[in-house]
Amino acid sequence: MSDFKLISNFKPAGDQPEAIEKLTQNLLAGKRHHVLLGVTGSGKTFTMAQTIARINKPTLVLAPNKTLAAQLYNEFKQLLPENAVEYFVSY
């Protein structure tokens, strides 16, 4: 499996470094299910991408609607351009 390579001009800021560290530690410790809460524009997708790159494992991200699924897909494609990013919408 190839490494996940995150491409971004931004660095984690605010609460992101702590969230990324805790998510990474918990996932590597085998805790599989997580909820990341934050207001609109707080960097949840960036935090997820940072965590995915650190754990270096295929990841399933669920979205509650088609609009958000498409937005997540586009952002993950930009942040992880060298990795497979796919999405499926069930009607």
MDAnalysis code that builds the backbone (N, CA, C; Angstrom):
import MDAnalysis as mda
import numpy as np

u = mda.Universe.empty(273, n_residues=91, atom_resindex=np.repeat(np.arange(91), 3), trajectory=True)
u.add_TopologyAttr("name", ["N", "CA", "C"] * 91)
u.add_TopologyAttr("resid", np.arange(1, 92))
u.add_TopologyAttr("resname", ["MET", "SER", "ASP", "PHE", "LYS", "LEU", "ILE", "SER", "ASN", "PHE", "LYS", "PRO", "ALA", "GLY", "ASP", "GLN", "PRO", "GLU", "ALA", "ILE", "GLU", "LYS", "LEU", "THR", "GLN", "ASN", "LEU", "LEU", "ALA", "GLY", "LYS", "ARG", "HIS", "HIS", "VAL", "LEU", "LEU", "GLY", "VAL", "THR", "GLY", "SER", "GLY", "LYS", "THR", "PHE", "THR", "MET", "ALA", "GLN", "THR", "ILE", "ALA", "ARG", "ILE", "ASN", "LYS", "PRO", "THR", "LEU", "VAL", "LEU", "ALA", "PRO", "ASN", "LYS", "THR", "LEU", "ALA", "ALA", "GLN", "LEU", "TYR", "ASN", "GLU", "PHE", "LYS", "GLN", "LEU", "LEU", "PRO", "GLU", "ASN", "ALA", "VAL", "GLU", "TYR", "PHE", "VAL", "SER", "TYR"])
u.atoms.positions = np.array([
    [0.855, -1.174, 0.000],
    [0.000, 0.000, 0.000],
    [0.900, 1.236, 0.000],
    [0.555, 2.180, -0.843],
    [1.343, 3.414, -0.894],
    [0.948, 4.339, 0.254],
    [1.856, 5.231, 0.579],
    [1.601, 6.176, 1.660],
    [0.574, 7.221, 1.251],
    [-0.178, 7.680, 2.225],
    [-1.083, 8.800, 2.009],
    [-0.248, 10.070, 2.089],
    [-0.355, 10.898, 1.075],
    [0.434, 12.127, 1.026],
    [-0.509, 13.321, 0.956],
    [-0.532, 14.100, 2.021],
    [-1.400, 15.270, 2.093],
    [-0.691, 16.465, 1.470],
    [-1.393, 17.157, 0.580],
    [-0.863, 18.345, -0.083],
    [-1.687, 19.551, 0.373],
    [-1.045, 20.495, 1.050],
    [-1.749, 21.693, 1.512],
    [-0.750, 22.794, 1.820],
    [-1.160, 24.021, 1.578],
    [-0.350, 25.178, 1.948],
    [-0.582, 25.592, 3.394],
    [-1.521, 24.928, 4.057],
    [-1.904, 25.292, 5.419],
    [-1.336, 24.312, 6.428],
    [-1.143, 24.784, 7.639],
    [-0.728, 23.966, 8.777],
    [-1.895, 23.900, 9.758],
    [-2.009, 22.817, 10.520],
    [-3.063, 22.754, 11.535],
    [-2.945, 23.926, 12.512],
    [-4.096, 24.477, 12.893],
    [-4.121, 25.638, 13.788],
    [-5.255, 25.483, 14.799],
    [-5.236, 26.330, 15.807],
    [-6.302, 26.322, 16.816],
    [-6.372, 24.988, 17.537],
    [-7.552, 24.383, 17.541],
    [-7.761, 23.087, 18.194],
    [-7.355, 21.910, 17.313],
    [-7.024, 22.171, 16.056],
    [-6.722, 21.081, 15.129],
    [-5.546, 20.200, 15.556],
    [-4.401, 20.755, 15.966],
    [-3.289, 19.868, 16.332],
    [-3.660, 18.861, 17.426],
    [-4.366, 19.317, 18.438],
    [-4.775, 18.416, 19.522],
    [-5.768, 17.374, 19.016],
    [-6.726, 17.798, 18.199],
    [-7.709, 16.863, 17.651],
    [-7.028, 15.816, 16.772],
    [-6.109, 16.251, 15.922],
    [-5.383, 15.327, 15.039],
    [-4.589, 14.324, 15.867],
    [-3.912, 14.801, 16.888],
    [-3.103, 13.920, 17.744],
    [-3.972, 12.893, 18.458],
    [-5.086, 13.346, 19.044],
    [-5.967, 12.428, 19.776],
    [-6.623, 11.422, 18.837],
    [-7.106, 11.886, 17.693],
    [-7.703, 10.968, 16.725],
    [-6.687, 9.931, 16.269],
    [-5.478, 10.379, 15.951],
    [-4.429, 9.471, 15.490],
    [-4.107, 8.433, 16.561],
    [-3.894, 8.871, 17.788],
    [-3.578, 7.946, 18.885],
    [-4.693, 6.924, 19.089],
    [-5.938, 7.398, 19.111],
    [-7.063, 6.494, 19.339],
    [-7.237, 5.499, 18.200],
    [-7.082, 5.944, 16.970],
    [-7.210, 5.031, 15.836],
    [-6.097, 3.990, 15.842],
    [-4.882, 4.410, 16.106],
    [-3.762, 3.468, 16.154],
    [-3.880, 2.504, 17.334],
    [-4.616, 2.908, 18.375],
    [-4.857, 2.040, 19.531],
    [-6.028, 1.090, 19.296],
    [-6.650, 1.171, 18.121],
    [-7.731, 0.251, 17.787],
    [-9.129, 0.769, 18.029],
    [-9.259, 1.990, 18.481],
    [-10.588, 2.583, 18.660],
    [-11.064, 3.031, 17.283],
    [-12.108, 2.378, 16.776],
    [-12.450, 2.517, 15.366],
    [-13.491, 3.579, 15.036],
    [-14.340, 3.933, 15.935],
    [-15.451, 4.837, 15.623],
    [-15.250, 6.179, 16.323],
    [-15.366, 7.255, 15.546],
    [-15.117, 8.591, 16.087],
    [-16.116, 9.592, 15.522],
    [-16.384, 10.614, 16.285],
    [-17.204, 11.734, 15.834],
    [-16.370, 12.997, 16.026],
    [-16.271, 13.784, 14.966],
    [-15.530, 15.045, 15.019],
    [-16.546, 16.178, 14.913],
    [-16.666, 16.953, 15.964],
    [-17.643, 18.042, 15.998],
    [-16.953, 19.381, 15.801],
    [-17.598, 20.252, 15.039],
    [-17.078, 21.598, 14.838],
    [-18.056, 22.411, 14.019],
    [-18.014, 23.713, 14.193],
    [-18.901, 24.593, 13.439],
    [-18.465, 24.637, 11.976],
    [-19.324, 25.141, 11.129],
    [-19.023, 25.298, 9.718],
    [-17.754, 26.122, 9.540],
    [-16.852, 25.609, 8.727],
    [-15.624, 26.338, 8.435],
    [-14.525, 26.187, 9.469],
    [-14.699, 25.264, 10.423],
    [-13.695, 25.110, 11.486],
    [-12.543, 24.187, 11.102],
    [-12.619, 23.565, 9.931],
    [-11.509, 22.736, 9.464],
    [-11.647, 21.256, 9.756],
    [-12.881, 20.761, 9.830],
    [-13.089, 19.340, 10.108],
    [-12.520, 18.467, 8.996],
    [-12.748, 18.830, 7.742],
    [-12.242, 18.035, 6.623],
    [-10.722, 18.027, 6.614],
    [-10.107, 19.162, 6.843],
    [-8.648, 19.247, 6.912],
    [-8.118, 18.392, 8.060],
    [-8.808, 18.424, 9.203],
    [-8.419, 17.607, 10.352],
    [-8.520, 16.126, 10.007],
    [-9.594, 15.734, 9.318],
    [-9.739, 14.336, 8.906],
    [-8.633, 13.934, 7.940],
    [-8.338, 14.778, 6.966],
    [-7.297, 14.463, 5.988],
    [-5.936, 14.326, 6.663],
    [-5.631, 15.205, 7.600],
    [-4.376, 15.116, 8.352],
    [-4.300, 13.787, 9.108],
    [-5.407, 13.400, 9.725],
    [-5.443, 12.153, 10.490],
    [-5.293, 10.947, 9.572],
    [-5.991, 10.959, 8.444],
    [-5.890, 9.862, 7.477],
    [-4.452, 9.703, 7.000],
    [-3.798, 10.815, 6.696],
    [-2.407, 10.757, 6.239],
    [-1.499, 10.188, 7.329],
    [-1.779, 10.500, 8.567],
    [-0.931, 10.012, 9.665],
    [-1.125, 8.528, 9.942],
    [-2.379, 8.056, 9.898],
    [-2.597, 6.634, 10.184],
    [-2.274, 5.768, 8.970],
    [-2.299, 6.382, 7.777],
    [-1.896, 5.704, 6.546],
    [-2.689, 4.421, 6.291],
    [-4.015, 4.509, 6.458],
    [-4.886, 3.360, 6.212],
    [-6.120, 3.823, 5.447],
    [-6.680, 2.935, 4.618],
    [-7.932, 3.286, 3.943],
    [-8.987, 3.683, 4.977],
    [-9.785, 4.674, 4.634],
    [-10.718, 5.257, 5.597],
    [-12.089, 5.448, 4.962],
    [-13.127, 5.122, 5.708],
    [-14.498, 5.354, 5.281],
    [-15.020, 6.580, 6.020],
    [-15.457, 7.583, 5.268],
    [-16.034, 8.798, 5.843],
    [-17.492, 8.841, 5.415],
    [-18.406, 8.951, 6.364],
    [-19.835, 8.995, 6.069],
    [-20.340, 10.430, 6.142],
    [-21.229, 10.768, 5.222],
    [-21.839, 12.102, 5.198],
    [-23.360, 11.939, 5.224],
    [-24.072, 12.876, 5.854],
    [-25.515, 12.730, 6.004],
    [-26.337, 13.082, 4.766],
    [-25.719, 13.692, 3.751],
    [-26.488, 14.045, 2.554],
    [-25.576, 14.117, 1.327],
    [-26.203, 14.163, 0.148],
    [-25.458, 14.156, -1.117],
    [-24.590, 15.394, -1.289],
    [-25.083, 16.529, -0.855],
    [-24.333, 17.774, -1.010],
    [-23.028, 17.721, -0.227],
    [-23.113, 17.307, 1.025],
    [-21.912, 17.213, 1.853],
    [-20.980, 16.115, 1.342],
    [-21.542, 15.010, 0.857],
    [-20.706, 13.933, 0.307],
    [-19.880, 14.448, -0.866],
    [-20.506, 15.211, -1.752],
    [-19.785, 15.769, -2.903],
    [-18.723, 16.770, -2.457],
    [-19.046, 17.585, -1.471],
    [-18.083, 18.567, -0.956],
    [-16.878, 17.862, -0.337],
    [-17.132, 16.842, 0.479],
    [-16.033, 16.084, 1.091],
    [-15.166, 15.431, 0.024],
    [-15.812, 14.837, -0.972],
    [-15.073, 14.198, -2.066],
    [-14.124, 15.197, -2.730],
    [-14.648, 16.356, -3.085],
    [-13.824, 17.364, -3.767],
    [-12.670, 17.852, -2.891],
    [-12.929, 18.074, -1.622],
    [-11.871, 18.549, -0.726],
    [-10.818, 17.469, -0.490],
    [-11.253, 16.215, -0.307],
    [-10.283, 15.132, -0.117],
    [-9.452, 14.908, -1.382],
    [-10.065, 15.060, -2.559],
    [-9.309, 14.929, -3.817],
    [-8.220, 15.992, -3.900],
    [-8.506, 17.192, -3.416],
    [-7.502, 18.265, -3.429],
    [-6.416, 18.028, -2.386],
    [-6.808, 17.560, -1.209],
    [-5.846, 17.365, -0.122],
    [-5.013, 16.094, -0.285],
    [-5.579, 15.078, -0.931],
    [-4.894, 13.795, -1.112],
    [-4.875, 13.426, -2.599],
    [-4.276, 14.261, -3.444],
    [-4.376, 14.071, -4.897],
    [-3.675, 12.826, -5.429],
    [-2.743, 12.283, -4.692],
    [-2.006, 11.109, -5.157],
    [-2.621, 9.804, -4.664],
    [-3.752, 9.897, -3.961],
    [-4.403, 8.725, -3.392],
    [-5.797, 8.548, -3.976],
    [-6.306, 7.326, -3.887],
    [-7.652, 7.041, -4.375],
    [-8.672, 7.670, -3.432],
    [-9.507, 8.521, -3.975],
    [-10.607, 9.123, -3.223],
    [-11.861, 8.871, -4.047],
    [-12.811, 8.154, -3.480],
    [-14.040, 7.797, -4.184],
    [-15.232, 8.148, -3.304],
    [-16.390, 8.271, -3.956],
    [-17.590, 8.441, -3.139],
    [-18.770, 7.770, -3.791],
    [-19.712, 7.351, -2.955],
    [-20.911, 6.640, -3.371],
    [-22.096, 7.293, -2.686],
    [-23.135, 7.555, -3.453],
    [-24.356, 8.131, -2.901],
    [-25.481, 7.132, -3.118],
    [-26.147, 6.759, -2.057],
    [-27.283, 5.851, -2.135],
    [-28.561, 6.682, -2.112],
    [-29.427, 6.442, -3.075],
    [-30.660, 7.234, -3.160],
    [-31.745, 6.589, -2.372],
])
